[in-house]
Amino acid sequence: MAIATLQSPHDVSTTLNYFASTDDDAPYRYIYTTPPAGKSEHNLGDDPRPVVVHDARGREDEFKLDVHGFQFARHVSVEKEFVDEERIRTVYYKEVEELLKRETGGKRVLIFDHTIRFVVSTERVHIDQTYEASVKRVRQLLGADADRLLQSRVRLINVWRPIGNPVFHKPLAVGDWRSLDERTDLVPVRYIYPDREGATFSVRYNPGHRWWHLAQQTPEEVTLIKCYDSETDRARLTPHTAFWDQTSPSDAPHRQSIEIRALVFDGE
C-alpha cells in the first residue's frame, strides 16, 4: 500500500490539551489504587487550545537539549519489533545507554522504565517528573550511591522512537523551553501509587509557547526529551504531548512507539 508523502515543511494547525482542574483541590491522580470513598480517580480536566506545531524536518541539527529541552538524533537499532521484553531490557537498553552517553557526555546512565504504545497515546501537555520527584527518583533507585551522584549534574531524559513505520497519526509535539514561563506554566500533579508517591508537571496554556514535531519521524530517528536537569542555567525540561494531525493520510498505519526513561549522571 502506497502512503502519500507530506510536503515539507509540514507545520500543523491543531489543538493541544492544557491543564485544567475539576475542583479546588491540589491536582492529583491515583495510579493502580482505589481512591478513598467520595474522591475521584483524578481531578484533571482539559483546556483545549489552538496552536501551530512547526516542522523541524530539515532543521534537525538546530535543536539542542540544553537550549530547547529536546533534540533529534539518527539512531539505527538492531531491534525492530520490540515484542521481546528480555531483548528490550538487554539489547535495546544497552543501545540507548551508549546513545545517551554520546549525545550528552554523561558518564553513567541508568534506564529505569520503558513504555510501549500501540495506538494509545498521551494527549495532554505534560512533563514526566517534577524537579523534586526527579531527585526522589534518584534516591529510590540508587540507594547508597545517591548522595554522591547528586553532587554532580543529573538529568532525566526520555528517548522516544517510532516502531515499524513512520509516524503519520498522533505525532509527538515537543515545546521549546525558551517559550515556557517556568514560574507560572508548570503545575505539579501528585501521582499516588499503592506503595509510593510521585509527581509530574501539567502545563497551563501560554500563548507564547512554541511547539515542534519531526514530520513522518521514522524508526531510525529518536527524540530526546529532557524531563529534568539539576543545572539551572540552561533548559531544564520540555513539555510534550501527542497531537492530532487532520492532514494525515487515512490509510496510513497507526502510530506505535517505545519511550525509554533514563537518569544520566556526569559523575560515576
ZADO-1210 file (C-alpha; in nm, 4 decimals, padded with zeros to 6 digits):
<atoms>
<atom x="00.0000" y="00.0000" z="00.0000" code="MET" pos="1"/>
<atom x="00.1442" y="00.3340" z="-00.1061" code="ALA" pos="2"/>
<atom x="00.1294" y="00.6135" z="00.1519" code="ILE" pos="3"/>
<atom x="00.1281" y="00.9748" z="00.0381" code="ALA" pos="4"/>
<atom x="00.4334" y="01.1786" z="00.1337" code="THR" pos="5"/>
<atom x="00.3527" y="01.5041" z="00.3095" code="LEU" pos="6"/>
<atom x="00.5003" y="01.8247" z="00.1773" code="GLN" pos="7"/>
<atom x="00.7815" y="01.9753" z="00.3831" code="SER" pos="8"/>
<atom x="00.7848" y="02.1807" z="00.5940" code="PRO" pos="9"/>
<atom x="00.4671" y="02.0361" z="00.7391" code="HIS" pos="10"/>
<atom x="00.3506" y="02.2839" z="01.0046" code="ASP" pos="11"/>
<atom x="00.0276" y="02.1651" z="01.1637" code="VAL" pos="12"/>
<atom x="-00.2592" y="02.3738" z="01.2995" code="SER" pos="13"/>
<atom x="-00.4110" y="02.1659" z="01.5758" code="THR" pos="14"/>
<atom x="-00.5453" y="02.1696" z="01.9321" code="THR" pos="15"/>
<atom x="-00.3443" y="02.0766" z="02.2423" code="LEU" pos="16"/>
<atom x="-00.4946" y="01.9870" z="02.5792" code="ASN" pos="17"/>
<atom x="-00.3529" y="02.2031" z="02.8585" code="TYR" pos="18"/>
<atom x="-00.4086" y="02.1935" z="03.2351" code="PHE" pos="19"/>
<atom x="-00.7480" y="02.2498" z="03.3889" code="ALA" pos="20"/>
<atom x="-00.8774" y="02.1379" z="03.7273" code="SER" pos="21"/>
<atom x="-01.2209" y="01.9953" z="03.8004" code="THR" pos="22"/>
<atom x="-01.2271" y="02.1129" z="04.1633" code="ASP" pos="23"/>
<atom x="-01.0421" y="02.3327" z="04.4127" code="ASP" pos="24"/>
<atom x="-00.8094" y="02.0610" z="04.5451" code="ASP" pos="25"/>
<atom x="-00.4412" y="02.0433" z="04.4551" code="ALA" pos="26"/>
<atom x="-00.4052" y="01.8372" z="04.1333" code="PRO" pos="27"/>
<atom x="-00.3740" y="01.4608" z="04.1863" code="TYR" pos="28"/>
<atom x="-00.4155" y="01.1231" z="04.0178" code="ARG" pos="29"/>
<atom x="-00.4489" y="00.7776" z="04.1763" code="TYR" pos="30"/>
<atom x="-00.2493" y="00.5101" z="03.9897" code="ILE" pos="31"/>
<atom x="-00.3146" y="00.1350" z="04.0300" code="TYR" pos="32"/>
<atom x="-00.5059" y="00.2026" z="04.3513" code="THR" pos="33"/>
<atom x="-00.8610" y="00.2850" z="04.4507" code="THR" pos="34"/>
<atom x="-00.9150" y="00.6410" z="04.5771" code="PRO" pos="35"/>
<atom x="-01.0813" y="00.6979" z="04.9155" code="PRO" pos="36"/>
<atom x="-01.4599" y="00.6952" z="04.9265" code="ALA" pos="37"/>
<atom x="-01.6077" y="01.0058" z="04.7706" code="GLY" pos="38"/>
<atom x="-01.2893" y="01.1000" z="04.5871" code="LYS" pos="39"/>
<atom x="-01.2450" y="01.0790" z="04.2098" code="SER" pos="40"/>
<atom x="-00.9576" y="00.8933" z="04.0435" code="GLU" pos="41"/>
<atom x="-00.8177" y="01.2331" z="03.9434" code="HIS" pos="42"/>
<atom x="-00.9207" y="01.5981" z="03.9262" code="ASN" pos="43"/>
<atom x="-00.7599" y="01.6853" z="03.5932" code="LEU" pos="44"/>
<atom x="-00.9684" y="01.8410" z="03.3201" code="GLY" pos="45"/>
<atom x="-00.8757" y="01.9651" z="02.9742" code="ASP" pos="46"/>
<atom x="-00.8208" y="02.3144" z="02.8435" code="ASP" pos="47"/>
<atom x="-00.8077" y="02.2676" z="02.4648" code="PRO" pos="48"/>
<atom x="-00.6215" y="02.5485" z="02.2862" code="ARG" pos="49"/>
<atom x="-00.5392" y="02.6103" z="01.9186" code="PRO" pos="50"/>
<atom x="-00.1666" y="02.6034" z="01.8380" code="VAL" pos="51"/>
<atom x="00.0667" y="02.5586" z="01.5434" code="VAL" pos="52"/>
<atom x="00.3162" y="02.2738" z="01.5711" code="VAL" pos="53"/>
<atom x="00.6126" y="02.3609" z="01.3497" code="HIS" pos="54"/>
<atom x="00.8006" y="02.1050" z="01.1432" code="ASP" pos="55"/>
<atom x="01.1662" y="02.0506" z="01.2328" code="ALA" pos="56"/>
<atom x="01.2309" y="01.8343" z="00.9245" code="ARG" pos="57"/>
<atom x="01.5434" y="01.9628" z="00.7502" code="GLY" pos="58"/>
<atom x="01.6446" y="02.1587" z="01.0610" code="ARG" pos="59"/>
<atom x="01.7020" y="01.8688" z="01.2996" code="GLU" pos="60"/>
<atom x="02.0577" y="01.9714" z="01.3919" code="ASP" pos="61"/>
<atom x="01.9425" y="02.3135" z="01.5165" code="GLU" pos="62"/>
<atom x="01.7722" y="02.1736" z="01.8265" code="PHE" pos="63"/>
<atom x="01.9762" y="02.1078" z="02.1399" code="LYS" pos="64"/>
<atom x="01.8869" y="01.9548" z="02.4758" code="LEU" pos="65"/>
<atom x="02.0491" y="02.2365" z="02.6734" code="ASP" pos="66"/>
<atom x="01.8865" y="02.5142" z="02.4681" code="VAL" pos="67"/>
<atom x="01.5452" y="02.3871" z="02.3636" code="HIS" pos="68"/>
<atom x="01.4988" y="02.0955" z="02.6064" code="GLY" pos="69"/>
<atom x="01.4770" y="01.8406" z="02.3252" code="PHE" pos="70"/>
<atom x="01.6937" y="01.7072" z="02.0462" code="GLN" pos="71"/>
<atom x="01.6626" y="01.4795" z="01.7444" code="PHE" pos="72"/>
<atom x="01.9167" y="01.2093" z="01.6619" code="ALA" pos="73"/>
<atom x="01.9553" y="00.9423" z="01.3987" code="ARG" pos="74"/>
<atom x="01.9996" y="00.6013" z="01.5584" code="HIS" pos="75"/>
<atom x="01.9529" y="00.2627" z="01.3932" code="VAL" pos="76"/>
<atom x="01.8603" y="-00.0111" z="01.6401" code="SER" pos="77"/>
<atom x="01.9016" y="-00.3836" z="01.5901" code="VAL" pos="78"/>
<atom x="01.5574" y="-00.4144" z="01.7489" code="GLU" pos="79"/>
<atom x="01.2725" y="-00.3680" z="01.5018" code="LYS" pos="80"/>
<atom x="00.9526" y="-00.5115" z="01.6512" code="GLU" pos="81"/>
<atom x="01.0034" y="-00.4617" z="02.0274" code="PHE" pos="82"/>
<atom x="00.7937" y="-00.7612" z="02.1283" code="VAL" pos="83"/>
<atom x="01.0527" y="-00.9461" z="02.3396" code="ASP" pos="84"/>
<atom x="01.0799" y="-00.7846" z="02.6852" code="GLU" pos="85"/>
<atom x="01.4075" y="-00.9584" z="02.7633" code="GLU" pos="86"/>
<atom x="01.5734" y="-00.8304" z="02.4443" code="ARG" pos="87"/>
<atom x="01.4390" y="-00.4816" z="02.5085" code="ILE" pos="88"/>
<atom x="01.5925" y="-00.4762" z="02.8574" code="ARG" pos="89"/>
<atom x="01.9267" y="-00.6196" z="02.7487" code="THR" pos="90"/>
<atom x="01.9971" y="-00.5353" z="02.3861" code="VAL" pos="91"/>
<atom x="01.7926" y="-00.2158" z="02.3418" code="TYR" pos="92"/>
<atom x="01.8684" y="-00.0697" z="02.6846" code="TYR" pos="93"/>
<atom x="02.2394" y="-00.1059" z="02.6113" code="LYS" pos="94"/>
<atom x="02.1998" y="00.0704" z="02.2770" code="GLU" pos="95"/>
<atom x="02.0179" y="00.3600" z="02.4406" code="VAL" pos="96"/>
<atom x="02.2770" y="00.3870" z="02.7181" code="GLU" pos="97"/>
<atom x="02.5501" y="00.4312" z="02.4576" code="GLU" pos="98"/>
<atom x="02.3378" y="00.6785" z="02.2608" code="LEU" pos="99"/>
<atom x="02.2780" y="00.8928" z="02.5681" code="LEU" pos="100"/>
<atom x="02.6439" y="00.8920" z="02.6673" code="LYS" pos="101"/>
<atom x="02.7373" y="01.0006" z="02.3171" code="ARG" pos="102"/>
<atom x="02.4757" y="01.2732" z="02.2866" code="GLU" pos="103"/>
<atom x="02.5030" y="01.4162" z="02.6399" code="THR" pos="104"/>
<atom x="02.8594" y="01.3463" z="02.7520" code="GLY" pos="105"/>
<atom x="02.7202" y="01.1732" z="03.0611" code="GLY" pos="106"/>
<atom x="02.9388" y="00.9101" z="03.2263" code="LYS" pos="107"/>
<atom x="02.6731" y="00.6892" z="03.3828" code="ARG" pos="108"/>
<atom x="02.3247" y="00.6038" z="03.2539" code="VAL" pos="109"/>
<atom x="02.0535" y="00.4204" z="03.4437" code="LEU" pos="110"/>
<atom x="01.7463" y="00.3212" z="03.2442" code="ILE" pos="111"/>
<atom x="01.4632" y="00.2589" z="03.4899" code="PHE" pos="112"/>
<atom x="01.1494" y="00.2305" z="03.2793" code="ASP" pos="113"/>
<atom x="01.0034" y="00.1997" z="02.9316" code="HIS" pos="114"/>
<atom x="00.6592" y="00.2269" z="02.7764" code="THR" pos="115"/>
<atom x="00.5446" y="00.0721" z="02.4500" code="ILE" pos="116"/>
<atom x="00.2370" y="00.2261" z="02.2941" code="ARG" pos="117"/>
<atom x="00.0254" y="00.0696" z="02.0232" code="PHE" pos="118"/>
<atom x="-00.2253" y="00.3288" z="01.9004" code="VAL" pos="119"/>
<atom x="-00.2893" y="00.4699" z="02.2504" code="VAL" pos="120"/>
<atom x="-00.1044" y="00.7946" z="02.3244" code="SER" pos="121"/>
<atom x="-00.0964" y="01.0661" z="02.5901" code="THR" pos="122"/>
<atom x="-00.2802" y="01.3712" z="02.4621" code="GLU" pos="123"/>
<atom x="-00.2276" y="01.6174" z="02.7459" code="ARG" pos="124"/>
<atom x="00.0656" y="01.8568" z="02.7688" code="VAL" pos="125"/>
<atom x="00.2924" y="01.7306" z="03.0468" code="HIS" pos="126"/>
<atom x="00.6426" y="01.6623" z="03.1793" code="ILE" pos="127"/>
<atom x="00.7006" y="01.3182" z="03.3286" code="ASP" pos="128"/>
<atom x="00.8581" y="01.4322" z="03.6575" code="GLN" pos="129"/>
<atom x="00.8674" y="01.7428" z="03.8751" code="THR" pos="130"/>
<atom x="01.2075" y="01.8656" z="03.9927" code="TYR" pos="131"/>
<atom x="01.1528" y="01.7242" z="04.3420" code="GLU" pos="132"/>
<atom x="01.0216" y="01.3931" z="04.2098" code="ALA" pos="133"/>
<atom x="01.3293" y="01.3533" z="03.9891" code="SER" pos="134"/>
<atom x="01.5637" y="01.3857" z="04.2875" code="VAL" pos="135"/>
<atom x="01.3413" y="01.1462" z="04.4833" code="LYS" pos="136"/>
<atom x="01.3652" y="00.9010" z="04.1941" code="ARG" pos="137"/>
<atom x="01.7453" y="00.9093" z="04.2155" code="VAL" pos="138"/>
<atom x="01.7295" y="00.8291" z="04.5863" code="ARG" pos="139"/>
<atom x="01.4798" y="00.5459" z="04.5286" code="GLN" pos="140"/>
<atom x="01.6846" y="00.3835" z="04.2539" code="LEU" pos="141"/>
<atom x="02.0456" y="00.4477" z="04.3581" code="LEU" pos="142"/>
<atom x="02.0310" y="00.3968" z="04.7330" code="GLY" pos="143"/>
<atom x="02.3732" y="00.4422" z="04.8916" code="ALA" pos="144"/>
<atom x="02.5168" y="00.5958" z="04.5726" code="ASP" pos="145"/>
<atom x="02.2510" y="00.8671" z="04.5529" code="ALA" pos="146"/>
<atom x="02.4115" y="01.1338" z="04.7722" code="ASP" pos="147"/>
<atom x="02.7400" y="01.1087" z="04.5841" code="ARG" pos="148"/>
<atom x="02.5797" y="01.1156" z="04.2398" code="LEU" pos="149"/>
<atom x="02.3581" y="01.4103" z="04.3326" code="LEU" pos="150"/>
<atom x="02.6709" y="01.6161" z="04.3938" code="GLN" pos="151"/>
<atom x="02.7290" y="01.6224" z="04.0171" code="SER" pos="152"/>
<atom x="02.4969" y="01.7045" z="03.7304" code="ARG" pos="153"/>
<atom x="02.1900" y="01.4809" z="03.6986" code="VAL" pos="154"/>
<atom x="01.9483" y="01.4675" z="03.4061" code="ARG" pos="155"/>
<atom x="01.6352" y="01.2685" z="03.3395" code="LEU" pos="156"/>
<atom x="01.5929" y="01.2123" z="02.9668" code="ILE" pos="157"/>
<atom x="01.3309" y="01.0185" z="02.7724" code="ASN" pos="158"/>
<atom x="01.4217" y="00.8597" z="02.4393" code="VAL" pos="159"/>
<atom x="01.1179" y="00.8294" z="02.2099" code="TRP" pos="160"/>
<atom x="01.1230" y="00.6136" z="01.8964" code="ARG" pos="161"/>
<atom x="00.8559" y="00.5084" z="01.6456" code="PRO" pos="162"/>
<atom x="00.8172" y="00.1343" z="01.5863" code="ILE" pos="163"/>
<atom x="00.7621" y="-00.0282" z="01.2484" code="GLY" pos="164"/>
<atom x="00.6567" y="00.2676" z="01.0361" code="ASN" pos="165"/>
<atom x="00.6983" y="00.6440" z="01.0065" code="PRO" pos="166"/>
<atom x="00.4585" y="00.8418" z="01.2244" code="VAL" pos="167"/>
<atom x="00.1509" y="00.9761" z="01.0483" code="PHE" pos="168"/>
<atom x="-00.1165" y="00.9617" z="01.3180" code="HIS" pos="169"/>
<atom x="-00.0770" y="01.1204" z="01.6632" code="LYS" pos="170"/>
<atom x="00.2803" y="01.2511" z="01.6198" code="PRO" pos="171"/>
<atom x="00.4830" y="01.3788" z="01.9147" code="LEU" pos="172"/>
<atom x="00.4977" y="01.7537" z="01.9858" code="ALA" pos="173"/>
<atom x="00.7776" y="01.8989" z="02.1996" code="VAL" pos="174"/>
<atom x="00.7807" y="02.2503" z="02.3443" code="GLY" pos="175"/>
<atom x="01.0709" y="02.4939" z="02.3305" code="ASP" pos="176"/>
<atom x="01.1938" y="02.5560" z="02.6860" code="TRP" pos="177"/>
<atom x="01.2664" y="02.9195" z="02.5983" code="ARG" pos="178"/>
<atom x="00.8962" y="02.9856" z="02.5342" code="SER" pos="179"/>
<atom x="00.7937" y="02.8479" z="02.8745" code="LEU" pos="180"/>
<atom x="00.7334" y="03.0623" z="03.1831" code="ASP" pos="181"/>
<atom x="00.8739" y="02.8294" z="03.4459" code="GLU" pos="182"/>
<atom x="00.7132" y="03.0216" z="03.7345" code="ARG" pos="183"/>
<atom x="00.3532" y="03.0206" z="03.6139" code="THR" pos="184"/>
<atom x="00.3134" y="02.7499" z="03.3457" code="ASP" pos="185"/>
<atom x="00.4159" y="02.4403" z="03.5434" code="LEU" pos="186"/>
<atom x="00.1551" y="02.2725" z="03.7656" code="VAL" pos="187"/>
<atom x="00.2672" y="01.9887" z="03.9971" code="PRO" pos="188"/>
<atom x="00.0338" y="01.6882" z="03.9949" code="VAL" pos="189"/>
<atom x="00.0592" y="01.4277" z="04.2736" code="ARG" pos="190"/>
<atom x="00.0708" y="01.0690" z="04.1447" code="TYR" pos="191"/>
<atom x="-00.0478" y="00.8402" z="04.4230" code="ILE" pos="192"/>
<atom x="00.0574" y="00.4755" z="04.3868" code="TYR" pos="193"/>
<atom x="-00.0208" y="00.1878" z="04.6265" code="PRO" pos="194"/>
<atom x="00.3316" y="00.1988" z="04.7727" code="ASP" pos="195"/>
<atom x="00.4715" y="00.5432" z="04.6952" code="ARG" pos="196"/>
<atom x="00.4041" y="00.8929" z="04.5675" code="GLU" pos="197"/>
<atom x="00.5459" y="01.0671" z="04.2640" code="GLY" pos="198"/>
<atom x="00.4670" y="01.3870" z="04.0797" code="ALA" pos="199"/>
<atom x="00.4514" y="01.5146" z="03.7255" code="THR" pos="200"/>
<atom x="00.4092" y="01.8611" z="03.5805" code="PHE" pos="201"/>
<atom x="00.0951" y="01.9513" z="03.3935" code="SER" pos="202"/>
<atom x="00.1164" y="02.2748" z="03.1937" code="VAL" pos="203"/>
<atom x="-00.1033" y="02.5860" z="03.1839" code="ARG" pos="204"/>
<atom x="-00.1730" y="02.7415" z="02.8476" code="TYR" pos="205"/>
<atom x="00.0562" y="03.0241" z="02.7451" code="ASN" pos="206"/>
<atom x="00.0131" y="03.1855" z="02.4022" code="PRO" pos="207"/>
<atom x="00.3899" y="03.2265" z="02.3821" code="GLY" pos="208"/>
<atom x="00.4565" y="02.8517" z="02.3761" code="HIS" pos="209"/>
<atom x="00.6362" y="02.7354" z="02.0633" code="ARG" pos="210"/>
<atom x="00.5839" y="02.3753" z="01.9514" code="TRP" pos="211"/>
<atom x="00.7796" y="02.1442" z="01.7185" code="TRP" pos="212"/>
<atom x="00.7499" y="01.7967" z="01.5690" code="HIS" pos="213"/>
<atom x="00.9523" y="01.5901" z="01.3228" code="LEU" pos="214"/>
<atom x="00.7221" y="01.5171" z="01.0294" code="ALA" pos="215"/>
<atom x="00.6931" y="01.1486" z="00.9420" code="GLN" pos="216"/>
<atom x="00.9516" y="01.0567" z="01.2053" code="GLN" pos="217"/>
<atom x="01.0962" y="00.7152" z="01.1220" code="THR" pos="218"/>
<atom x="01.2083" y="00.4228" z="01.3418" code="PRO" pos="219"/>
<atom x="01.5681" y="00.5285" z="01.2659" code="GLU" pos="220"/>
<atom x="01.5090" y="00.8697" z="01.4286" code="GLU" pos="221"/>
<atom x="01.4730" y="00.9314" z="01.8021" code="VAL" pos="222"/>
<atom x="01.3593" y="01.2315" z="02.0008" code="THR" pos="223"/>
<atom x="01.5470" y="01.3047" z="02.3231" code="LEU" pos="224"/>
<atom x="01.3104" y="01.4688" z="02.5729" code="ILE" pos="225"/>
<atom x="01.4609" y="01.6349" z="02.8787" code="LYS" pos="226"/>
<atom x="01.2402" y="01.5966" z="03.1858" code="CYS" pos="227"/>
<atom x="01.4849" y="01.7219" z="03.4480" code="TYR" pos="228"/>
<atom x="01.8251" y="01.8878" z="03.4755" code="ASP" pos="229"/>
<atom x="01.9922" y="01.9747" z="03.8050" code="SER" pos="230"/>
<atom x="02.1722" y="02.2620" z="03.6323" code="GLU" pos="231"/>
<atom x="01.9577" y="02.5760" z="03.6397" code="THR" pos="232"/>
<atom x="02.1322" y="02.7960" z="03.3796" code="ASP" pos="233"/>
<atom x="02.0043" y="02.6013" z="03.0770" code="ARG" pos="234"/>
<atom x="01.6923" y="02.4217" z="02.9522" code="ALA" pos="235"/>
<atom x="01.5689" y="02.2077" z="03.2411" code="ARG" pos="236"/>
<atom x="01.2782" y="02.0276" z="03.0723" code="LEU" pos="237"/>
<atom x="01.0425" y="02.0257" z="02.7763" code="THR" pos="238"/>
<atom x="00.6637" y="01.9888" z="02.7721" code="PRO" pos="239"/>
<atom x="00.5420" y="01.7236" z="02.5305" code="HIS" pos="240"/>
<atom x="00.2257" y="01.5570" z="02.4062" code="THR" pos="241"/>
<atom x="00.0794" y="01.3602" z="02.1203" code="ALA" pos="242"/>
<atom x="-00.1416" y="01.5660" z="01.8890" code="PHE" pos="243"/>
<atom x="-00.3962" y="01.5220" z="01.6136" code="TRP" pos="244"/>
<atom x="-00.2916" y="01.5968" z="01.2554" code="ASP" pos="245"/>
<atom x="-00.6064" y="01.6031" z="01.0437" code="GLN" pos="246"/>
<atom x="-00.3996" y="01.6008" z="00.7225" code="THR" pos="247"/>
<atom x="-00.2575" y="01.2551" z="00.7959" code="SER" pos="248"/>
<atom x="-00.3414" y="01.0026" z="00.5211" code="PRO" pos="249"/>
<atom x="-00.6387" y="00.7960" z="00.6364" code="SER" pos="250"/>
<atom x="-00.4808" y="00.4741" z="00.5075" code="ASP" pos="251"/>
<atom x="-00.1522" y="00.5279" z="00.6925" code="ALA" pos="252"/>
<atom x="-00.0663" y="00.2780" z="00.9691" code="PRO" pos="253"/>
<atom x="-00.1413" y="00.3742" z="01.3276" code="HIS" pos="254"/>
<atom x="00.1406" y="00.5022" z="01.5427" code="ARG" pos="255"/>
<atom x="00.3483" y="00.2627" z="01.7513" code="GLN" pos="256"/>
<atom x="00.6315" y="00.3792" z="01.9752" code="SER" pos="257"/>
<atom x="00.8687" y="00.2957" z="02.2570" code="ILE" pos="258"/>
<atom x="00.9737" y="00.5517" z="02.5170" code="GLU" pos="259"/>
<atom x="01.2742" y="00.4903" z="02.7413" code="ILE" pos="260"/>
<atom x="01.3220" y="00.6835" z="03.0668" code="ARG" pos="261"/>
<atom x="01.6772" y="00.7237" z="03.1888" code="ALA" pos="262"/>
<atom x="01.8829" y="00.9031" z="03.4507" code="LEU" pos="263"/>
<atom x="02.2059" y="01.0479" z="03.3143" code="VAL" pos="264"/>
<atom x="02.4863" y="01.1307" z="03.5561" code="PHE" pos="265"/>
<atom x="02.8008" y="01.3351" z="03.4971" code="ASP" pos="266"/>
<atom x="02.9577" y="01.1532" z="03.7919" code="GLY" pos="267"/>
<atom x="03.0318" y="00.7821" z="03.8137" code="GLU" pos="268"/>
</atoms>
